[in-house]
């Protein structure tokens, strides 16, 4: 049986696993952050309904985490075409590590945003001076996911550099 496949036949498995990991883990972080901070917004809205729109910031920041995973998943999946270009295990591992770095960083950031967002919006309802501090903490938590996205892009760009074709 002849095929036009070139490279390692199991390598795309790892590449696609990396794309799935990026999207799944970052969306898990986004979902957790949205749910946890959304509970805080709902609880705070009972006491101070005029602050609900101002307190939606953590929910939006958590939702962005899913986009980071989507970006990496698209970059990885477009780089997997073993019939057009040889795809070796090095490439699959590069894509797997890219997806895991972005996805797990997004999961960690989502957990941080959810916890800070929940406590932050409740505290902001009682003491409005805490708003700027809450936003700064949320920005640093979001930066964790950005680090994962940047490292994921760098690792993904390493795929295809294992051999000179």
C-alpha positions as a Markdown table, in Angstrom:
| # | Residue | x | y | z |
|---|---|---|---|---|
| 1 | Unk | 0.0 | 0.0 | 0.0 |
| 2 | Unk | 1.6 | 3.2 | -1.1 |
| 3 | Unk | 0.7 | 6.6 | 0.2 |
| 4 | Unk | 1.8 | 10.1 | -0.4 |
| 5 | Unk | 2.3 | 10.7 | 3.4 |
| 6 | Unk | 5.8 | 11.9 | 4.3 |
| 7 | Unk | 7.2 | 12.0 | 7.8 |
| 8 | Unk | 6.3 | 10.1 | 10.9 |
| 9 | Unk | 2.7 | 8.7 | 10.7 |
| 10 | Unk | 2.0 | 9.2 | 14.4 |
| 11 | Unk | 3.3 | 12.8 | 14.6 |
| 12 | Unk | 0.1 | 14.5 | 13.6 |
| 13 | Unk | -1.6 | 12.9 | 16.7 |
| 14 | Unk | 0.6 | 14.9 | 18.9 |
| 15 | Unk | 0.1 | 18.1 | 16.9 |
| 16 | Unk | -3.7 | 17.7 | 17.0 |
| 17 | Unk | -3.5 | 16.9 | 20.7 |
| 18 | Unk | -1.6 | 20.2 | 21.2 |
| 19 | Unk | -4.3 | 22.1 | 19.3 |
| 20 | Unk | -7.0 | 20.5 | 21.4 |
| 21 | Unk | -5.2 | 21.1 | 24.6 |
| 22 | Unk | -4.8 | 24.8 | 23.9 |
| 23 | Unk | -8.5 | 25.2 | 23.2 |
| 24 | Unk | -9.8 | 22.9 | 26.0 |
| 25 | Unk | -7.6 | 24.1 | 28.8 |
| 26 | Unk | -7.9 | 27.8 | 28.0 |
| 27 | Unk | -11.7 | 27.5 | 27.7 |
| 28 | Unk | -11.8 | 25.7 | 31.0 |
| 29 | Unk | -10.0 | 28.7 | 32.5 |
| 30 | Unk | -12.3 | 31.1 | 30.8 |
| 31 | Unk | -15.4 | 29.2 | 32.0 |
| 32 | Unk | -14.2 | 29.0 | 35.6 |
| 33 | Unk | -13.2 | 32.7 | 35.6 |
| 34 | Unk | -16.5 | 33.7 | 34.1 |
| 35 | Unk | -18.6 | 31.6 | 36.5 |
| 36 | Unk | -16.7 | 32.5 | 39.6 |
| 37 | Unk | -16.6 | 36.2 | 39.0 |
| 38 | Unk | -20.1 | 36.2 | 37.6 |
| 39 | Unk | -21.3 | 34.8 | 41.0 |
| 40 | Unk | -19.6 | 37.7 | 42.7 |
| 41 | Unk | -21.2 | 40.2 | 40.3 |
| 42 | Unk | -24.6 | 38.7 | 41.0 |
| 43 | Unk | -24.1 | 38.7 | 44.7 |
| 44 | Unk | -22.8 | 42.3 | 44.7 |
| 45 | Unk | -25.7 | 43.4 | 42.4 |
| 46 | Unk | -28.2 | 42.7 | 45.2 |
| 47 | Unk | -26.5 | 45.2 | 47.4 |
| 48 | Unk | -25.4 | 47.8 | 44.9 |
| 49 | Unk | -27.1 | 47.3 | 41.5 |
| 50 | Unk | -25.6 | 50.6 | 40.1 |
| 51 | Unk | -22.2 | 48.9 | 40.2 |
| 52 | Unk | -23.0 | 45.9 | 38.1 |
| 53 | Unk | -21.8 | 47.2 | 34.7 |
| 54 | Unk | -18.5 | 48.5 | 36.4 |
| 55 | Unk | -18.0 | 45.1 | 37.9 |
| 56 | Unk | -18.3 | 43.2 | 34.7 |
| 57 | Unk | -14.6 | 43.7 | 34.0 |
| 58 | Unk | -13.4 | 40.3 | 35.4 |
| 59 | Unk | -16.0 | 38.5 | 33.4 |
| 60 | Unk | -14.8 | 40.1 | 30.2 |
| 61 | Unk | -11.1 | 39.4 | 31.1 |
| 62 | Unk | -11.9 | 35.8 | 31.8 |
| 63 | Unk | -13.7 | 35.5 | 28.4 |
| 64 | Unk | -10.6 | 36.7 | 26.5 |
| 65 | Unk | -8.7 | 33.6 | 27.7 |
| 66 | Unk | -10.6 | 31.3 | 25.4 |
| 67 | Unk | -9.6 | 33.5 | 22.5 |
| 68 | Unk | -5.9 | 32.9 | 23.3 |
| 69 | Unk | -6.5 | 29.1 | 23.1 |
| 70 | Unk | -8.4 | 29.5 | 19.8 |
| 71 | Unk | -5.5 | 31.5 | 18.3 |
| 72 | Unk | -2.9 | 28.8 | 19.2 |
| 73 | Unk | -5.3 | 26.0 | 18.1 |
| 74 | Unk | -5.7 | 27.6 | 14.6 |
| 75 | Unk | -1.9 | 28.3 | 14.3 |
| 76 | Unk | -1.2 | 24.6 | 15.2 |
| 77 | Unk | -3.9 | 23.1 | 13.0 |
| 78 | Unk | -2.9 | 25.1 | 9.9 |
| 79 | Unk | 0.7 | 23.9 | 10.4 |
| 80 | Unk | -0.3 | 20.2 | 10.2 |
| 81 | Unk | -0.5 | 19.1 | 6.6 |
| 82 | Unk | 1.7 | 16.0 | 6.2 |
| 83 | Unk | 0.8 | 15.5 | 2.5 |
| 84 | Unk | 2.1 | 18.9 | 1.6 |
| 85 | Unk | 5.2 | 19.0 | 3.8 |
| 86 | Unk | 6.9 | 16.3 | 5.9 |
| 87 | Unk | 5.7 | 16.3 | 9.4 |
| 88 | Unk | 8.0 | 14.6 | 11.9 |
| 89 | Unk | 7.7 | 13.8 | 15.6 |
| 90 | Unk | 9.7 | 16.9 | 16.4 |
| 91 | Unk | 7.0 | 19.0 | 14.8 |
| 92 | Unk | 4.3 | 17.1 | 16.7 |
| 93 | Unk | 6.0 | 17.6 | 20.0 |
| 94 | Unk | 6.6 | 21.3 | 19.2 |
| 95 | Unk | 2.9 | 21.7 | 18.6 |
| 96 | Unk | 1.9 | 19.7 | 21.6 |
| 97 | Unk | 4.2 | 21.8 | 23.9 |
| 98 | Unk | 2.8 | 24.9 | 22.3 |
| 99 | Unk | -0.8 | 23.9 | 23.0 |
| 100 | Unk | 0.0 | 22.8 | 26.5 |
| 101 | Unk | 1.8 | 26.0 | 27.4 |
| 102 | Unk | -1.0 | 28.2 | 26.2 |
| 103 | Unk | -3.8 | 26.1 | 27.5 |
| 104 | Unk | -2.4 | 25.5 | 31.0 |
| 105 | Unk | -1.4 | 29.2 | 31.4 |
| 106 | Unk | -4.9 | 30.1 | 30.4 |
| 107 | Unk | -6.4 | 27.7 | 32.9 |
| 108 | Unk | -4.2 | 29.1 | 35.7 |
| 109 | Unk | -5.0 | 32.7 | 34.7 |
| 110 | Unk | -8.8 | 31.9 | 34.6 |
| 111 | Unk | -8.6 | 30.5 | 38.1 |
| 112 | Unk | -6.8 | 33.6 | 39.3 |
| 113 | Unk | -9.2 | 35.9 | 37.5 |
| 114 | Unk | -12.2 | 34.1 | 38.9 |
| 115 | Unk | -11.1 | 34.2 | 42.5 |
| 116 | Unk | -9.9 | 37.8 | 42.4 |
| 117 | Unk | -13.0 | 38.9 | 40.4 |
| 118 | Unk | -15.3 | 37.3 | 42.9 |
| 119 | Unk | -13.7 | 38.7 | 46.0 |
| 120 | Unk | -12.9 | 42.0 | 44.2 |
| 121 | Unk | -16.3 | 43.0 | 43.0 |
| 122 | Unk | -17.8 | 42.1 | 46.4 |
| 123 | Unk | -15.2 | 44.2 | 48.2 |
| 124 | Unk | -15.7 | 47.0 | 45.7 |
| 125 | Unk | -19.3 | 47.2 | 46.6 |
| 126 | Unk | -18.4 | 47.9 | 50.2 |
| 127 | Unk | -15.3 | 50.1 | 49.5 |
| 128 | Unk | -15.2 | 51.8 | 46.1 |
| 129 | Unk | -11.5 | 52.7 | 46.6 |
| 130 | Unk | -10.6 | 49.1 | 46.0 |
| 131 | Unk | -11.6 | 49.2 | 42.3 |
| 132 | Unk | -8.1 | 50.3 | 40.9 |
| 133 | Unk | -6.3 | 47.6 | 43.0 |
| 134 | Unk | -8.7 | 44.9 | 41.8 |
| 135 | Unk | -8.1 | 46.0 | 38.2 |
| 136 | Unk | -4.3 | 45.9 | 38.6 |
| 137 | Unk | -4.5 | 42.4 | 40.1 |
| 138 | Unk | -6.7 | 41.2 | 37.2 |
| 139 | Unk | -4.2 | 42.7 | 34.7 |
| 140 | Unk | -1.4 | 40.7 | 36.3 |
| 141 | Unk | -3.5 | 37.6 | 36.2 |
| 142 | Unk | -4.3 | 38.1 | 32.6 |
| 143 | Unk | -0.6 | 38.6 | 31.8 |
| 144 | Unk | 0.0 | 35.0 | 32.9 |
| 145 | Unk | -2.2 | 33.8 | 30.0 |
| 146 | Unk | -0.4 | 36.3 | 27.6 |
| 147 | Unk | 2.9 | 34.7 | 28.6 |
| 148 | Unk | 1.5 | 31.3 | 27.7 |
| 149 | Unk | 0.3 | 32.7 | 24.4 |
| 150 | Unk | 3.7 | 34.2 | 23.5 |
| 151 | Unk | 5.5 | 31.0 | 24.4 |
| 152 | Unk | 3.0 | 29.0 | 22.5 |
| 153 | Unk | 3.5 | 31.1 | 19.4 |
| 154 | Unk | 7.3 | 30.7 | 19.7 |
| 155 | Unk | 7.1 | 27.0 | 20.2 |
| 156 | Unk | 4.7 | 26.5 | 17.3 |
| 157 | Unk | 7.0 | 28.4 | 15.1 |
| 158 | Unk | 9.8 | 25.9 | 15.9 |
| 159 | Unk | 7.8 | 23.1 | 14.1 |
| 160 | Unk | 9.2 | 22.4 | 10.7 |
| 161 | Unk | 12.8 | 23.2 | 11.7 |
| 162 | Unk | 13.9 | 19.7 | 12.6 |
| 163 | Unk | 15.2 | 18.6 | 9.2 |
| 164 | Unk | 16.1 | 20.3 | 6.0 |
| 165 | Unk | 13.6 | 19.1 | 3.4 |
